[in-house]
């Protein structure tokens, strides 16, 4: 009796192969449970449909034989299943083992290490500083007067190299006394659960060094944020939306800039149905916790510095502009 084929993971990134000599469908894991990358040749892409949890290896082998006439189809079906399963691309026991190990490692880590240095931006601090200097260099067409009383900044979370003019516009608006304030970074959680806010107490580390996490603020949000809070959310380990902002903040404000990193999952109910995100009682409680601590910017809580009472001491930074994650915040 042939074995049942485990489902192909829905959380994989799938895209056309960028390798000219190896066309096909490229599969990679954004969660980092596996570092392997698989390129499925074009003729074989159609057979991935058998990895749905309903078909058996024999069904795949029979389909391959009908399509190719190869007598070794059963052996190829076995190798394909072993390759995908052994690499962590299927929803099976191997994936569960990898997931548990990665989540435990992140939970036990003292810091949140840079996940995208060396790829999205230089991993060497002097090189990174020089690169950002170039990205942020004023251009006559973009020059505008710095606004006063800034308490929120909307910035992209795209590749810095591709979106540097938007980053430059956003970070040119930071107030001059930002170094004395705590910056709350609300980043899109591309892989997080809907209606959830992922927090971490770990300092974000970049080539510039560790940024400071404002632990009293994090602790109060954990205590008062309710069921919407996911503490030590694993998505922090792989997500780029906050990491990019920390790099720019450290460059502009200083390596030890104090932050509160919050990953915002999609507001699925409000996106696909009527109503607003805060109609969900758990979302409303978290936003309320932000509001009780620091203040509210139209339907989106923006956190201020160190529980201070004087709003002139606050530096609120809404650093993201994804309409799915933030709905009516812009």
Secondary structure, DSSP 8 states (H G I E B T S, - for coil): ---B---B-TTEEEEE---TTS-SEEEEETT-S----EEE-HHHHGGGGGTTTT-BHHHHHHHHHHHH--TTHHHHHHHHHHHHHHTT-BSSHHHHHHHHHHHHHHHH-SEE--SSBTTTB-SSHHHHHHHHHHHHS--GGG-----SS--------S-TTTSHHHHHHHHTTS-TTGGGSEEEEEEE-TTS-TT-EEE--SEEEETTEE-EE-HHHHHHHHHHSGGGEEET-THHHH--HHHHHHHHHHHHH-TT-EEEEEEE---HHHHHSSS-GGGSHHHHHHHHHHHHHT-EETTEE---STT-S-GGG---------HHHHTT--
